[in-house]
Amino acid sequence: MHSERSARARDARAPIYLWGEGMPISRRSLLMACATALAAPTAMLVSPARANDIRVGSTAPPATLVTLDGQRISTASLLGNVVILTFWATWCVPCREELPLLSRYFEQHEKEGLRVLGFGLDEPDQLAQVRQVAQTLRFPVGLLANSSAPGYGRIWKLPVNFTVDRAGRLVQDGWKEKNPSWTAERLEQVVTPLLAAAV
């Protein structure tokens, strides 16, 4: 009896080999894979947000930045302002070059109704580095992991920026930009006229 129970316990711990491939997989991994497969049809019913769904001239997707100090800033609350959403990371060299420029531009135009929300893609364990960069910036910054911007799709390249006019319409789609980093010239061409325009 005891040896039979030991054999069963030993079998339960033994690796499982899939389809004769000779690759062991744990029972836990197999169960997780099965659960994922069962959930997949349900997940397909929910339409995921994709970058292809956003259109210049249409209402910009909502976003909420949770700042490093816990403040929640939603784009809905910024209606009437020109808003730039910038996605960046501490390890992204072009981002680190762009952020000071964007910060200076924000400082010059804040009184005209410019708002910038900085969504950092760093992991929570890199918070110290994010705080270090954020201290040099004049606009609010938070981690994307704690914030919400699903309508802009999966952020797969950096930096990427989106600009929203005073009426809440998307006027600049960072996914469509050939050179996505801001320059002083592009800020003057794209954003300055929006600041001069009424709602």
Short mmCIF file of the C-alpha atoms (twelve columns), coordinates in Angstrom:
data_MODEL
# 
_entry.id   MODEL 
# 
loop_
_atom_site.group_PDB 
_atom_site.id 
_atom_site.type_symbol 
_atom_site.label_atom_id 
_atom_site.label_alt_id 
_atom_site.label_comp_id 
_atom_site.label_asym_id 
_atom_site.label_seq_id 
_atom_site.Cartn_x 
_atom_site.Cartn_y 
_atom_site.Cartn_z 
_atom_site.pdbx_PDB_model_num 
ATOM 1   C CA . MET A 1   0.000   0.000  0.000   1 
ATOM 2   C CA . HIS A 2   2.753   2.410  1.051   1 
ATOM 3   C CA . SER A 3   4.860   1.593  -2.021  1 
ATOM 4   C CA . GLU A 4   1.797   2.085  -4.260  1 
ATOM 5   C CA . ARG A 5   1.194   5.561  -2.750  1 
ATOM 6   C CA . SER A 6   4.903   6.442  -3.198  1 
ATOM 7   C CA . ALA A 7   4.793   5.356  -6.816  1 
ATOM 8   C CA . ARG A 8   1.718   7.553  -7.454  1 
ATOM 9   C CA . ALA A 9   3.376   10.565 -5.784  1 
ATOM 10  C CA . ARG A 10  6.540   9.962  -7.817  1 
ATOM 11  C CA . ASP A 11  4.474   9.763  -11.027 1 
ATOM 12  C CA . ALA A 12  2.700   13.029 -10.160 1 
ATOM 13  C CA . ARG A 13  6.055   14.802 -9.943  1 
ATOM 14  C CA . ALA A 14  7.486   13.250 -13.073 1 
ATOM 15  C CA . PRO A 15  7.741   15.553 -16.087 1 
ATOM 16  C CA . ILE A 16  5.176   15.141 -18.850 1 
ATOM 17  C CA . TYR A 17  6.474   14.751 -22.397 1 
ATOM 18  C CA . LEU A 18  4.415   16.411 -25.122 1 
ATOM 19  C CA . TRP A 19  3.616   14.701 -28.405 1 
ATOM 20  C CA . GLY A 20  6.763   12.638 -28.363 1 
ATOM 21  C CA . GLU A 21  8.911   15.755 -28.714 1 
ATOM 22  C CA . GLY A 22  11.046  14.736 -25.751 1 
ATOM 23  C CA . MET A 23  10.560  18.146 -24.125 1 
ATOM 24  C CA . PRO A 24  9.497   17.921 -20.465 1 
ATOM 25  C CA . ILE A 25  6.798   20.262 -19.159 1 
ATOM 26  C CA . SER A 26  5.605   20.501 -15.585 1 
ATOM 27  C CA . ARG A 27  2.027   19.610 -14.685 1 
ATOM 28  C CA . ARG A 28  1.536   23.180 -13.478 1 
ATOM 29  C CA . SER A 29  2.647   24.598 -16.861 1 
ATOM 30  C CA . LEU A 30  0.361   22.155 -18.648 1 
ATOM 31  C CA . LEU A 31  -2.604  23.168 -16.489 1 
ATOM 32  C CA . MET A 32  -1.842  26.861 -17.084 1 
ATOM 33  C CA . ALA A 33  -1.661  26.262 -20.843 1 
ATOM 34  C CA . CYS A 34  -5.007  24.436 -20.768 1 
ATOM 35  C CA . ALA A 35  -6.619  27.238 -18.757 1 
ATOM 36  C CA . THR A 36  -5.286  29.801 -21.235 1 
ATOM 37  C CA . ALA A 37  -6.636  27.785 -24.170 1 
ATOM 38  C CA . LEU A 38  -10.058 27.541 -22.544 1 
ATOM 39  C CA . ALA A 39  -10.118 31.284 -21.844 1 
ATOM 40  C CA . ALA A 40  -9.025  32.234 -25.370 1 
ATOM 41  C CA . PRO A 41  -12.498 32.041 -27.013 1 
ATOM 42  C CA . THR A 42  -13.905 34.305 -24.291 1 
ATOM 43  C CA . ALA A 43  -11.003 36.718 -24.642 1 
ATOM 44  C CA . MET A 44  -11.690 36.955 -28.367 1 
ATOM 45  C CA . LEU A 45  -15.152 38.340 -27.641 1 
ATOM 46  C CA . VAL A 46  -13.581 41.423 -26.041 1 
ATOM 47  C CA . SER A 47  -12.272 43.723 -28.732 1 
ATOM 48  C CA . PRO A 48  -8.738  44.789 -27.745 1 
ATOM 49  C CA . ALA A 49  -7.694  48.392 -28.303 1 
ATOM 50  C CA . ARG A 50  -5.376  48.692 -31.253 1 
ATOM 51  C CA . ALA A 51  -3.287  51.563 -32.527 1 
ATOM 52  C CA . ASN A 52  -5.026  51.144 -35.907 1 
ATOM 53  C CA . ASP A 53  -8.334  52.184 -34.320 1 
ATOM 54  C CA . ILE A 54  -7.249  55.771 -33.641 1 
ATOM 55  C CA . ARG A 55  -7.863  58.382 -36.309 1 
ATOM 56  C CA . VAL A 56  -6.588  61.928 -36.664 1 
ATOM 57  C CA . GLY A 57  -9.608  64.240 -36.545 1 
ATOM 58  C CA . SER A 58  -11.640 61.840 -34.371 1 
ATOM 59  C CA . THR A 59  -12.125 62.071 -30.627 1 
ATOM 60  C CA . ALA A 60  -8.892  61.006 -28.953 1 
ATOM 61  C CA . PRO A 61  -9.046  57.833 -26.855 1 
ATOM 62  C CA . PRO A 62  -9.283  58.558 -23.128 1 
ATOM 63  C CA . ALA A 63  -6.214  58.154 -20.954 1 
ATOM 64  C CA . THR A 64  -5.484  58.580 -17.264 1 
ATOM 65  C CA . LEU A 65  -2.038  59.204 -15.859 1 
ATOM 66  C CA . VAL A 66  -1.385  58.182 -12.270 1 
ATOM 67  C CA . THR A 67  1.556   60.361 -11.300 1 
ATOM 68  C CA . LEU A 68  4.486   59.231 -9.193  1 
ATOM 69  C CA . ASP A 69  2.897   60.950 -6.197  1 
ATOM 70  C CA . GLY A 70  -0.463  59.209 -6.767  1 
ATOM 71  C CA . GLN A 71  -2.409  62.028 -8.449  1 
ATOM 72  C CA . ARG A 72  -4.860  60.915 -11.175 1 
ATOM 73  C CA . ILE A 73  -5.029  63.134 -14.284 1 
ATOM 74  C CA . SER A 74  -7.507  62.129 -16.989 1 
ATOM 75  C CA . THR A 75  -7.559  63.569 -20.489 1 
ATOM 76  C CA . ALA A 76  -11.309 64.128 -20.007 1 
ATOM 77  C CA . SER A 77  -10.501 66.602 -17.211 1 
ATOM 78  C CA . LEU A 78  -8.131  68.483 -19.549 1 
ATOM 79  C CA . LEU A 79  -10.717 69.320 -22.220 1 
ATOM 80  C CA . GLY A 80  -10.137 72.908 -23.359 1 
ATOM 81  C CA . ASN A 81  -6.357  72.426 -23.227 1 
ATOM 82  C CA . VAL A 82  -3.928  71.159 -25.834 1 
ATOM 83  C CA . VAL A 83  -2.594  67.847 -24.528 1 
ATOM 84  C CA . ILE A 84  0.531   65.928 -25.481 1 
ATOM 85  C CA . LEU A 85  0.754   62.318 -24.343 1 
ATOM 86  C CA . THR A 86  4.362   61.194 -24.414 1 
ATOM 87  C CA . PHE A 87  5.454   57.585 -23.891 1 
ATOM 88  C CA . TRP A 88  9.075   57.124 -22.839 1 
ATOM 89  C CA . ALA A 89  11.492  55.039 -20.761 1 
ATOM 90  C CA . THR A 90  14.718  55.729 -18.889 1 
ATOM 91  C CA . TRP A 91  16.598  53.230 -21.071 1 
ATOM 92  C CA . CYS A 92  15.433  54.914 -24.311 1 
ATOM 93  C CA . VAL A 93  18.188  57.259 -25.503 1 
ATOM 94  C CA . PRO A 94  16.018  59.275 -27.953 1 
ATOM 95  C CA . CYS A 95  13.462  59.709 -25.129 1 
ATOM 96  C CA . ARG A 96  16.109  61.073 -22.793 1 
ATOM 97  C CA . GLU A 97  17.074  63.582 -25.499 1 
ATOM 98  C CA . GLU A 98  13.465  64.551 -26.233 1 
ATOM 99  C CA . LEU A 99  12.191  64.981 -22.650 1 
ATOM 100 C CA . PRO A 100 14.172  68.143 -21.740 1 
ATOM 101 C CA . LEU A 101 13.046  69.792 -24.999 1 
ATOM 102 C CA . LEU A 102 9.423   68.889 -24.275 1 
ATOM 103 C CA . SER A 103 9.766   70.118 -20.695 1 
ATOM 104 C CA . ARG A 104 11.122  73.502 -21.833 1 
ATOM 105 C CA . TYR A 105 8.358   73.851 -24.424 1 
ATOM 106 C CA . PHE A 106 5.738   73.013 -21.775 1 
ATOM 107 C CA . GLU A 107 7.202   75.595 -19.405 1 
ATOM 108 C CA . GLN A 108 7.038   78.274 -22.127 1 
ATOM 109 C CA . HIS A 109 3.431   77.466 -23.113 1 
ATOM 110 C CA . GLU A 110 1.715   76.200 -19.962 1 
ATOM 111 C CA . LYS A 111 -0.131  79.506 -19.477 1 
ATOM 112 C CA . GLU A 112 -1.534  79.186 -23.001 1 
ATOM 113 C CA . GLY A 113 -3.250  75.920 -22.066 1 
ATOM 114 C CA . LEU A 114 -0.628  73.293 -22.871 1 
ATOM 115 C CA . ARG A 115 -0.624  70.082 -20.812 1 
ATOM 116 C CA . VAL A 116 1.863   67.215 -21.148 1 
ATOM 117 C CA . LEU A 117 1.363   63.785 -19.608 1 
ATOM 118 C CA . GLY A 118 4.439   61.548 -19.410 1 
ATOM 119 C CA . PHE A 119 3.783   57.793 -19.380 1 
ATOM 120 C CA . GLY A 120 6.939   55.888 -18.399 1 
ATOM 121 C CA . LEU A 121 7.295   52.316 -19.617 1 
ATOM 122 C CA . ASP A 122 9.846   51.352 -16.977 1 
ATOM 123 C CA . GLU A 123 9.044   48.527 -14.576 1 
ATOM 124 C CA . PRO A 124 8.044   49.420 -10.991 1 
ATOM 125 C CA . ASP A 125 11.418  48.161 -9.731  1 
ATOM 126 C CA . GLN A 126 13.073  50.968 -11.760 1 
ATOM 127 C CA . LEU A 127 11.110  53.648 -9.916  1 
ATOM 128 C CA . ALA A 128 14.259  55.292 -8.536  1 
ATOM 129 C CA . GLN A 129 15.565  55.954 -12.069 1 
ATOM 130 C CA . VAL A 130 12.142  57.211 -13.200 1 
ATOM 131 C CA . ARG A 131 11.975  59.614 -10.233 1 
ATOM 132 C CA . GLN A 132 15.453  60.881 -11.052 1 
ATOM 133 C CA . VAL A 133 14.379  61.782 -14.605 1 
ATOM 134 C CA . ALA A 134 10.995  63.129 -13.443 1 
ATOM 135 C CA . GLN A 135 12.729  65.614 -11.103 1 
ATOM 136 C CA . THR A 136 14.216  67.328 -14.164 1 
ATOM 137 C CA . LEU A 137 10.834  67.697 -15.917 1 
ATOM 138 C CA . ARG A 138 8.126   70.344 -15.455 1 
ATOM 139 C CA . PHE A 139 5.211   68.130 -16.515 1 
ATOM 140 C CA . PRO A 140 3.649   65.230 -14.581 1 
ATOM 141 C CA . VAL A 141 5.067   61.742 -14.999 1 
ATOM 142 C CA . GLY A 142 3.836   58.297 -13.992 1 
ATOM 143 C CA . LEU A 143 4.313   54.658 -14.875 1 
ATOM 144 C CA . LEU A 144 2.143   53.270 -17.656 1 
ATOM 145 C CA . ALA A 145 1.795   50.098 -15.552 1 
ATOM 146 C CA . ASN A 146 -0.180  52.125 -12.972 1 
ATOM 147 C CA . SER A 147 -1.979  54.310 -15.501 1 
ATOM 148 C CA . SER A 148 -4.457  53.708 -18.313 1 
ATOM 149 C CA . ALA A 149 -4.111  54.460 -22.025 1 
ATOM 150 C CA . PRO A 150 -5.494  51.347 -23.766 1 
ATOM 151 C CA . GLY A 151 -6.878  53.160 -26.801 1 
ATOM 152 C CA . TYR A 152 -3.379  53.996 -28.016 1 
ATOM 153 C CA . GLY A 153 -2.512  50.337 -28.561 1 
ATOM 154 C CA . ARG A 154 0.454   48.367 -27.332 1 
ATOM 155 C CA . ILE A 155 3.396   50.742 -27.002 1 
ATOM 156 C CA . TRP A 156 6.056   48.934 -29.002 1 
ATOM 157 C CA . LYS A 157 8.388   51.739 -30.070 1 
ATOM 158 C CA . LEU A 158 9.748   54.703 -28.152 1 
ATOM 159 C CA . PRO A 159 9.451   57.564 -28.004 1 
ATOM 160 C CA . VAL A 160 5.913   57.884 -29.300 1 
ATOM 161 C CA . ASN A 161 3.694   60.951 -28.844 1 
ATOM 162 C CA . PHE A 162 0.065   61.857 -29.443 1 
ATOM 163 C CA . THR A 163 -1.375  65.380 -29.534 1 
ATOM 164 C CA . VAL A 164 -4.967  66.287 -28.703 1 
ATOM 165 C CA . ASP A 165 -6.536  69.667 -29.486 1 
ATOM 166 C CA . ARG A 166 -8.683  71.802 -27.192 1 
ATOM 167 C CA . ALA A 167 -11.856 70.067 -28.394 1 
ATOM 168 C CA . GLY A 168 -10.481 66.621 -27.517 1 
ATOM 169 C CA . ARG A 169 -9.711  65.584 -31.107 1 
ATOM 170 C CA . LEU A 170 -6.556  63.696 -32.025 1 
ATOM 171 C CA . VAL A 171 -4.420  65.915 -34.260 1 
ATOM 172 C CA . GLN A 172 -1.129  64.032 -34.246 1 
ATOM 173 C CA . ASP A 173 -0.766  60.251 -34.265 1 
ATOM 174 C CA . GLY A 174 2.705   59.154 -33.203 1 
ATOM 175 C CA . TRP A 175 2.331   55.765 -34.891 1 
ATOM 176 C CA . LYS A 176 2.135   57.485 -38.270 1 
ATOM 177 C CA . GLU A 177 5.192   59.688 -37.728 1 
ATOM 178 C CA . LYS A 178 8.307   58.747 -39.674 1 
ATOM 179 C CA . ASN A 179 10.531  60.492 -37.115 1 
ATOM 180 C CA . PRO A 180 8.541   60.208 -33.888 1 
ATOM 181 C CA . SER A 181 10.813  62.297 -31.628 1 
ATOM 182 C CA . TRP A 182 9.811   65.902 -31.078 1 
ATOM 183 C CA . THR A 183 12.099  68.624 -32.337 1 
ATOM 184 C CA . ALA A 184 11.733  72.342 -31.646 1 
ATOM 185 C CA . GLU A 185 10.656  72.811 -35.269 1 
ATOM 186 C CA . ARG A 186 7.960   70.119 -35.111 1 
ATOM 187 C CA . LEU A 187 6.582   71.486 -31.842 1 
ATOM 188 C CA . GLU A 188 6.291   74.897 -33.515 1 
ATOM 189 C CA . GLN A 189 4.616   73.405 -36.598 1 
ATOM 190 C CA . VAL A 190 2.206   71.029 -34.830 1 
ATOM 191 C CA . VAL A 191 1.494   72.348 -31.334 1 
ATOM 192 C CA . THR A 192 1.965   76.139 -31.421 1 
ATOM 193 C CA . PRO A 193 -0.908  76.709 -33.911 1 
ATOM 194 C CA . LEU A 194 -3.210  74.611 -31.699 1 
ATOM 195 C CA . LEU A 195 -2.379  76.812 -28.730 1 
ATOM 196 C CA . ALA A 196 -3.222  79.913 -30.764 1 
ATOM 197 C CA . ALA A 197 -6.613  78.495 -31.784 1 
ATOM 198 C CA . ALA A 198 -9.777  78.852 -29.698 1 
ATOM 199 C CA . VAL A 199 -11.879 75.832 -28.717 1 
# 
